[in-house]
C-alpha cells in the first residue's frame, strides 16, 4: 500500500516517528507521500524524507490555510524556488479552504492558480485541498485546458455528483478515514465509482478511521481504509491494494 497523504513530520509524531513508520510497514505500507504546508514546516518535512529516502517522498506547495495577506506572495516564491532546485512527487497540498477562512478567498484562488501553473511547468500532479470549496476549486481548474493537468482531490468527502465531476476532469479521489464514519456519507455511493480512480490516504495525524476515530491517526491505519473499501466493493483486500497502489504509482510517477 501507499499512503498518498500523510503529515508524518507533524509535531504529533516527534516522540515516536520511527515506531509509527515501523508499524505502518508491518501493515503493508511501503511508501508515504508528504504534502507540504508552508515555510514553517518545510525543514521538518524534508528532514524526514532524508531519513527514509526509499520510503518517503515530499511534495512542495502552499496549503490554502497558510495563504495570508501579509506573506502569501513570498511563500509562493519560496515554493517556486524549491521546485527549481530539486524534484518533488507533486505540487501539494494546494487549493481552497472556505471552512476556516472565507475572507482570503480571492488570494487563495490566486495562490492556487499560481501553483497549478508550476505543476504544468514541471509536469507534476497536484494534490487538492477543497474543504467546503468544491465548486470554487473546479472553477479554477476549468480555466486550464492542458492535458498535463492531473492530480487528486485529497480527503474526498463530497457527493456522488462531485465525485463523478472530479473524475470526468481526469482526477483521482483520495479516500481516507471518512469512508469508515457513520456520517461520512461517501460509503453510500463509493462503489458506484471505478476503483481505478481511487487512492488510499490517511491525512495523519488527522481523521483517524473507525475504531480509532478521535485519536491520533497514523499511516498504519490506511489498511483499515482499504479493508472498508473491500467491503463496500464486495471484493477482496488484495484487489483494492493492487489497484490503488498502481493508481498511486501512475499518478505520482513512482517507480
C-alpha positions in Angstrom: 0.0 0.0 0.0 1.0 3.6 -0.5 -0.3 6.3 2.0 -0.6 9.1 -0.6 -1.2 11.8 2.0 0.3 11.8 5.5 1.8 14.6 7.6 4.3 12.4 9.4 6.6 15.4 10.1 3.9 16.9 12.4 4.9 17.6 16.0 2.4 14.9 17.0 4.9 12.3 15.8 8.1 13.8 17.3 8.4 11.3 20.1 7.8 8.1 18.1 8.1 8.6 14.4 10.3 5.6 13.9 7.8 3.3 15.6 5.0 4.9 13.5 6.8 4.1 10.3 7.6 0.6 11.5 4.0 -0.1 12.4 2.9 1.1 9.0 5.4 -1.1 7.2 4.3 -4.1 9.3 0.8 -3.5 8.0 2.0 -3.4 4.4 2.5 0.3 3.8 5.6 0.5 1.6 5.7 4.2 0.8 4.5 7.5 2.2 3.8 10.8 0.4 4.2 14.0 2.5 2.2 17.1 1.5 3.8 20.5 2.2 2.1 23.2 4.3 4.3 26.3 4.4 7.8 27.5 5.2 7.4 26.8 8.9 7.3 23.0 8.2 9.5 22.5 5.1 12.6 21.7 7.2 10.8 19.0 9.2 9.3 17.5 6.1 12.5 17.4 4.1 14.5 16.1 7.0 12.1 13.2 7.4 12.3 12.5 3.7 16.1 12.3 4.0 15.7 9.9 7.0 13.7 7.4 4.9 14.9 8.0 1.3 13.4 4.8 -0.1 10.0 5.2 1.6 9.1 8.8 2.0 8.6 11.3 -0.8 7.9 15.0 -0.3 5.6 17.3 -2.2 6.0 21.1 -2.4 3.3 23.7 -2.2 1.4 26.2 -0.1 -1.6 25.0 1.9 -4.7 27.2 1.4 -5.0 27.8 5.1 -1.5 29.3 5.0 -2.4 31.8 2.4 -2.3 35.1 4.3 -2.4 38.7 3.0 0.9 39.6 4.6 3.1 36.9 3.1 1.4 34.7 0.6 3.4 36.0 -2.3 6.7 35.4 -0.5 5.5 31.8 0.3 4.6 31.2 -3.3 8.1 32.5 -4.4 9.7 30.1 -2.0 7.7 27.2 -3.4 8.9 28.1 -6.9 12.5 28.4 -5.6 12.3 24.8 -4.1 10.9 23.5 -7.4 13.8 25.0 -9.4 16.3 23.2 -7.2 15.1 19.6 -6.9 12.4 17.2 -7.8 9.2 16.5 -5.9 6.5 13.9 -6.4 3.7 16.5 -6.6 2.6 20.1 -6.0 0.6 20.0 -2.8 -1.3 20.4 -0.8 -2.9 23.3 -2.6 -6.4 24.5 -3.3 -9.1 26.5 -1.5 -10.4 26.2 2.1 -13.7 28.0 3.0 -14.2 26.3 6.3 -11.6 28.2 8.3 -11.5 31.5 6.3 -13.7 33.0 3.7 -12.1 36.4 3.8 -9.0 35.2 1.9 -10.9 33.6 -1.0 -9.5 35.9 -3.7 -5.9 35.4 -2.7 -6.5 31.7 -2.2 -7.6 31.5 -5.8 -4.6 33.4 -7.0 -2.2 31.1 -5.0 -4.0 28.0 -6.3 -3.7 29.3 -9.9 0.0 30.1 -9.5 0.7 26.6 -8.2 -1.3 25.0 -11.0 1.0 26.8 -13.4 4.0 25.5 -11.5 2.6 22.0 -11.9 2.2 22.4 -15.6 5.7 23.9 -15.9 7.3 21.0 -14.1 4.8 18.3 -15.4 3.7 17.3 -11.9 0.4 16.2 -10.5 -1.5 18.5 -8.0 -2.9 17.4 -4.6 -6.0 19.4 -4.0 -7.4 20.6 -0.6 -11.1 21.5 -1.2 -12.8 21.9 2.1 -16.3 23.4 1.6 -15.0 24.8 -1.7 -15.5 22.1 -4.4 -17.2 24.5 -6.8 -14.6 27.2 -6.3 -11.8 24.7 -6.9 -13.4 23.3 -10.1 -14.0 26.9 -11.4 -10.2 27.5 -11.2 -9.4 24.1 -12.7 -11.7 24.9 -15.6 -9.6 27.9 -16.5 -6.9 25.4 -17.7 -7.3 23.1 -20.6 -4.0 21.4 -20.6 -3.9 17.5 -20.8 -0.9 17.7 -18.4 -3.2 18.9 -15.6 -3.8 16.0 -13.3 -4.0 15.1 -9.7 -6.2 14.1 -6.8 -8.9 15.6 -4.7 -7.4 14.8 -1.3 -9.7 13.6 1.5 -12.7 13.5 -0.7 -15.9 13.8 1.2 -18.3 15.3 -1.3 -21.4 14.0 -3.2 -21.6 11.4 -5.9 -22.1 14.1 -8.4 -19.0 15.9 -7.3 -17.0 12.6 -7.4 -18.1 12.0 -10.9 -17.3 15.5 -11.9 -13.8 15.3 -10.4 -13.2 12.0 -12.2 -14.5 13.5 -15.5 -11.8 16.2 -15.2 -9.2 13.4 -15.1 -8.6 13.5 -11.3 -8.4 10.8 -8.7 -10.2 10.8 -5.3 -8.1 10.4 -2.1 -10.1 8.1 0.2 -9.2 8.2 3.9 -10.9 7.6 7.3 -14.1 9.4 6.4 -15.2 6.3 4.4 -15.4 4.5 7.8 -17.5 7.1 9.5 -21.3 6.5 10.1 -22.0 10.1 9.0 -19.3 10.2 6.3 -21.8 9.6 3.5 -19.3 8.6 0.8 -19.7 5.0 1.9 -23.3 5.1 0.5 -22.1 5.6 -3.1 -18.4 5.0 -3.5 -19.0 1.5 -5.0 -20.6 3.3 -8.0 -17.2 4.8 -8.8 -14.3 3.0 -10.6 -11.6 1.7 -8.2 -9.2 2.8 -10.9 -9.8 6.4 -9.8 -9.2 5.9 -6.1 -6.1 6.5 -3.9 -5.6 5.4 -0.3 -4.6 8.0 2.3 -4.7 8.8 6.0 -4.1 12.5 6.3 -2.4 11.5 9.6 -2.4 12.7 12.3 -6.0 13.8 11.4 -9.2 11.9 10.6 -8.4 8.5 12.1 -10.7 5.8 10.8 -13.0 3.8 13.0 -12.3 2.3 15.5 -9.7 5.0 16.2 -11.8 8.0 15.4 -11.0 11.0 17.6 -7.5 9.7 18.3 -4.2 10.4 16.5 -4.2 9.0 13.1 -1.2 7.2 11.6 -0.2 5.6 8.4 -0.7 2.0 9.6 -4.4 2.7 9.6 -4.5 3.1 5.9 -5.1 -0.7 5.9 -8.4 -0.1 7.7 -9.4 2.2 4.8 -8.5 -0.5 2.3 -10.5 -3.1 4.2 -13.5 -0.8 4.3 -13.3 -0.3 0.6 -13.0 -4.1 0.1 -16.3 -4.5 2.0 -18.1 -1.7 0.1 -17.0 -3.0 -3.3 -17.7 -6.6 -2.2 -14.2 -7.7 -3.3 -11.0 -8.9 -1.6 -8.5 -6.7 0.1 -5.7 -7.8 -2.3 -7.6 -6.3 -5.3 -8.1 -3.0 -3.5 -4.5 -2.8 -2.6 -3.2 -3.8 -6.0 -5.4 -1.3 -7.9 -4.9 1.7 -5.6 -1.2 1.1 -5.5 -1.0 1.0 -9.2 -3.0 4.2 -9.3 -0.6 6.0 -7.0 2.4 4.8 -8.9 0.9 6.1 -12.1 -0.2 9.5 -10.8 3.0 10.3 -8.8 5.4 8.6 -11.3 6.7 6.2 -8.6 9.0 3.5 -9.8 
